[in-house]
Amino acid sequence: MSLKQTLDLSGLNCPQHVMRCKAALARMPAGGLLHVRLTDPRCDHDIELLVHALGDRIERVETRAGATEYWIRRYTPATTGNRTGTPRPASVAAMLRLALDVFRPRPVTQ
């Protein structure tokens, strides 16, 4: 597997771009760099959650001409947790459920 890959996910919406990005990262060796191009305007939060959950790192983000491009560095392809020691979600669906719970609006108490 190459240390550099480009993944064009233009036109895909959640959760398709998250699942394809996760699959591409899973095939990459440690130290690999994945360049991802997305056109979904709501993709920022999804990709950041995925990368954090996997224990990898976003090295660069660029937005131009209606597309967002990410350069993601793969750290450890076969570990059970990320670099912070927190457990990794078992699936993309579990990660999205966690994200929905974390960012769910809470009632304001007076």
PyMOL commands that set and color helices and strands:
alter all, ss='L'
color gray80, all
select helices_A, chain A and resi 16-27+43-54+92-102
alter helices_A, ss='H'
color red, helices_A
select strands_A, chain A and resi 4-9+33-38+57-64+67-73
alter strands_A, ss='S'
color yellow, strands_A
deselect
rebuild
show_as cartoon
